């Protein structure tokens, strides 16, 4: 196949796969971008090997894995890339563009079990205490962090909150999660109070057209970006002197961990987090075991 025709064909495959992820799989923009990034790594490798994706063998893919390892890409990132490549070949198989899936026997590198970082209740209080309410965005930032922690939201879920999905009097919010799936999540009285206080400031903002329904706004009257939420969390964590690597997702981990420590049912936590599989939620049982062990070591008379 001439190079130009090959490139056009590969570009067409890439576009079709992008549409499949977005329309048929209903993935979020961030997830689609991640899968397309995985595909670009495969296509760059195949271009150097002068191979079309439909001509790929298991040996080709194993050589790609060796190359990723030699480039210093860690096992967890390698596994992420392999997952994306497997998704692409499942798509080709589904579309009957290949008859054999070359990734079927492709093994991901073994990765160690990594527990998520979470904050203690005191650390969360320290972070919140660094917020200066007299500053223009102070009350908004306090409401944001309280909502993250109170509801265990993903960043995309937080910035997507709209007024029609708030039922603060009833103590619930409706959240749109992965795959556009909606769920009702309880919200604490503390978070409700901080949101209501923030609304007094929000009413003073000149809201741009199209953003009237969004709860959390920038000073320009538009919805907040993911990067802005990361920045808010990072700034206040540093001001609080927290040495852990803190991101908005850390509050989600803290939410689940503290619920489990308090005796909440794992299935209830799964529903509140919007996890499709209970196995994803079960990671927090490992955190809970560590907590229980530390409690026993600290308080059992035989250990004192």
Protein Blocks (a to p, Z undefined) as FASTA:
>chain_A
ZZklmmmmmmmmmmmmmmmmmmmnopafklmmmmmmmmmmmmmmmmmnopafklpcfklm
mmmmmmmmmnopafklmmmmmmmmmmmmmmmmmnopafbdfklmpccddddddddddddf
klmmmmmmmpcfkbmklmmmmmmmmmmmmnopafklmmmpcfklpcfknopacdddehhi
acdddddfklmmmmmmmmmmmmmpccdehilmpmbdcfkopacdfklmmmmmmmmmmmno
pabdcdfklmmmmmmmmmmmnopafklmmmmnopablklmmmmmmmmmmmmmmmmmmmmm
klZZ
